[in-house]
Amino acid sequence: MLTDTILALFIAFFACAALCPIMIPILHRMKFGQQVRDDGPQSHLKKSGTPTMGGIMIVLAIALGCLPFLKKAPETLPVMGFTLAFGFIGFLDDFLKIHRKQSEGLKAWQKFSLQLIATGVLAYRLFRTGNYGDILLPFSGSFETGILLPLGGLFVPFVFLVVLGTDNGVNFTDGLDGLCSSVTAVVALFFAAVACRFAPGAAPVSGAVIGALLGFLLFNCYPAKVFMGDTGALALGGYAAAVALVLRMPLFLMLVGIIYMLEVISVMLQVGYFKATKGKRLFRMAPLHHHFELGGWSETRVVTVFTICTVILSLAAWIGLGE
């Protein structure tokens, strides 16, 4: 299955690398440009008009990378399907933003409702299969020697918590050129390695995600020629949550997805502190990457440091699986 995973990576990489030069000019001509918020960092105002919805290329590349392996890698299908479903929700959100020429697309309740429906389908499928209710505790060893926590009736609500938390975290991380792509490529590499070792049927989809993101990074690194938008961010959040659940390793997202978690927590703390102190701020700006940016860090430095943190914690999580 390692060979299939590498093949999926190559297919997705070349697909995304080939699609971007074709699609970016089309997005330009269709005026699918990024609407930059006025209350964000002033240095980001120059990004206004940069083509967004680049997540279309990511999602297409992932699908192309997975297709040859669907029959012999059964766990790839639910992860790929969930990734596509969340990508479609993001596409609707991006399209409405561009159509209305404002930073809000779908209403919050509309996006949340669609996410709940897609998550409900995934939870039902996993619950019916019956093999995913026991989840592995980090640093307790492998599936053969480690501690498996039985969730029982809490499994379904736990799925919703994992999916919605992860997806929001990935979405908040998509705020600097190449940040979400770089961090998620490392996360996908971890899950690809784990899948090759313990659940080969789930490996090709992670290979496809790595390839698609590396191909996209050719055009998304600073200064970005295209942004992934919610189409890409929601799709990647859906992938990360789904693959972690399929591998019975959702708790590992607190390690390998530490950046996602910190981004969400920074927003929650900022809002709570602002309300509690009637106008004071805990961070210079939230999400967290903007705090460092306004502290003098360049975009590339923030991306590099956040990616290195993800690599280190991914290695720690891997070591925790034992021999």
Residue pairs with C-beta under 8 A, 6 or more apart in sequence:
1 73
1 195
1 196
1 200
1 201
1 203
1 204
2 196
2 203
4 69
4 72
4 73
4 203
4 204
4 207
5 192
5 195
5 196
5 203
5 204
5 206
5 207
6 207
7 68
7 69
7 204
7 207
8 65
8 66
8 68
8 69
8 204
8 205
8 207
8 208
8 211
9 65
9 207
9 208
9 210
9 211
9 214
10 211
11 61
11 64
11 65
11 68
11 208
11 211
12 61
12 62
12 64
12 65
12 207
12 208
12 209
12 210
12 211
12 212
12 215
13 61
13 211
13 212
13 214
13 215
14 211
14 215
15 60
15 61
15 64
15 65
15 211
15 212
15 215
16 57
16 58
16 60
16 61
16 211
16 212
16 213
16 214
16 215
16 216
17 215
17 218
19 57
19 60
19 61
20 54
20 57
20 215
20 216
20 218
20 219
20 225
20 226
21 219
23 54
23 56
23 57
23 226
24 51
24 54
24 219
24 225
24 226
27 33
27 51
27 52
27 53
27 54
27 226
28 51
31 98
32 51
32 52
32 53
32 94
32 98
33 48
33 49
33 50
33 51
33 52
33 98
34 47
34 48
34 49
34 50
34 51
34 52
34 227
34 229
35 48
35 97
35 98
35 101
35 102
35 103
36 44
36 45
36 47
36 48
36 103
37 103
40 285
40 290
41 285
41 290
41 293
41 294
43 293
47 224
47 227
50 224
50 225
50 226
50 227
51 225
51 226
51 227
52 94
52 98
52 226
52 227
52 228
52 229
53 91
53 94
53 95
53 98
53 227
53 228
53 229
53 231
54 216
54 219
54 220
54 226
54 227
54 228
54 229
54 231
54 232
55 87
55 90
55 91
55 94
55 228
55 229
55 230
55 231
55 232
55 233
55 234
55 235
56 91
56 231
56 232
57 212
57 215
57 216
58 87
58 212
58 213
58 216
58 228
58 231
58 232
58 235
58 236
59 83
59 84
59 87
59 212
59 231
59 232
59 235
61 208
61 211
61 212
61 215
61 216
62 80
62 83
62 84
62 205
62 208
62 209
62 212
62 235
62 239
63 80
63 84
63 208
64 208
65 204
65 205
65 207
65 208
65 211
65 212
66 76
66 80
66 204
66 205
66 208
69 76
69 204
70 76
70 77
70 80
72 201
73 200
73 201
73 202
73 203
73 204
73 205
74 201
75 195
75 199
75 201
75 202
75 205
75 246
76 201
76 202
76 203
76 204
76 205
78 122
78 125
78 126
78 242
78 246
79 202
79 205
79 239
79 242
79 243
79 246
80 205
80 208
82 118
82 122
82 238
82 239
82 241
82 242
83 205
83 209
83 235
83 236
83 238
83 239
83 242
84 235
85 118
85 121
85 238
86 115
86 118
86 167
86 234
86 235
86 237
86 238
86 239
87 231
87 232
87 234
87 235
87 238
89 106
89 111
89 114
89 115
89 118
89 230
89 234
90 229
90 230
90 231
90 232
90 233
90 234
90 235
91 230
91 231
92 105
92 106
92 114
93 105
93 106
93 111
93 230
93 231
93 234
94 105
94 229
94 230
94 231
95 105
96 105
96 106
97 103
97 104
97 105
97 230
105 111
105 230
106 114
115 163
115 164
115 167
116 160
118 238
119 159
119 160
119 163
119 164
120 160
122 159
122 163
122 242
122 245
123 155
123 156
123 159
123 160
126 132
126 155
126 159
126 245
126 246
127 133
127 155
127 156
131 248
132 155
132 245
132 246
132 248
133 150
133 151
133 152
133 155
134 148
134 149
134 150
134 151
134 248
135 148
135 149
135 151
135 248
135 249
135 250
135 251
136 143
136 146
136 147
136 148
136 149
136 248
136 249
136 251
136 252
137 146
137 147
137 148
137 149
137 251
138 251
138 252
138 254
138 255
138 317
138 320
139 320
140 146
140 147
140 320
141 147
141 320
141 321
141 322
142 198
142 321
142 322
142 323
143 198
143 248
145 322
146 321
146 322
148 248
149 251
151 158
158 250
159 245
162 241
162 244
162 245
162 250
162 253
163 237
163 238
163 241
163 242
163 245
165 261
165 264
166 237
166 240
166 241
166 244
166 253
166 257
166 260
167 234
167 237
167 238
167 241
168 237
168 264
169 237
169 257
169 259
169 260
169 261
169 263
169 264
170 180
170 184
170 233
170 234
170 236
170 237
170 240
170 260
171 230
171 233
171 234
171 237
172 260
172 263
172 264
172 267
172 287
173 179
173 180
173 183
173 184
173 233
173 259
173 260
173 263
173 287
173 289
174 180
174 227
174 228
174 232
174 233
175 287
175 289
175 290
176 222
176 289
176 293
176 299
176 302
176 303
177 220
177 221
177 222
177 223
177 224
177 299
177 300
177 303
178 217
178 220
178 221
178 222
178 224
178 303
179 289
179 299
179 302
179 303
179 306
180 228
180 232
180 233
180 236
181 213
181 216
181 217
181 220
181 221
181 228
182 213
182 217
182 303
182 306
182 307
183 259
183 260
183 306
183 307
183 310
184 209
184 213
184 236
184 239
184 240
185 209
185 210
185 213
185 214
185 217
186 256
186 307
186 310
186 311
186 314
187 240
187 256
187 257
187 310
187 314
188 206
188 209
188 210
188 213
188 239
188 240
188 243
189 206
189 210
189 314
190 252
190 256
190 314
190 317
190 318
191 202
191 206
191 240
191 243
191 244
191 247
191 249
191 256
192 203
192 206
192 207
192 210
193 318
194 247
194 249
194 318
194 321
195 201
195 202
195 203
195 206
195 243
195 247
196 203
197 321
198 247
199 246
199 247
202 243
202 246
202 247
205 239
205 243
206 243
209 236
209 239
213 236
216 226
216 228
216 232
219 225
219 226
220 226
220 227
220 228
222 299
222 300
222 303
228 236
237 260
240 253
240 257
240 260
241 250
241 253
244 250
244 252
244 253
252 317
253 260
253 261
254 261
255 313
255 314
255 316
255 317
256 310
256 313
256 314
256 317
257 310
258 309
258 310
258 313
259 306
259 309
259 310
262 288
263 287
263 288
263 289
264 287
266 283
266 286
266 287
266 288
266 291
267 286
267 287
269 282
269 283
269 286
270 281
270 282
270 283
270 286
271 286
273 280
273 281
273 282
274 280
274 281
274 282
283 290
283 291
284 290
284 291
284 294
284 295
285 291
285 293
285 294
289 302
289 306
292 301
292 302
292 305
293 299
293 302
297 305
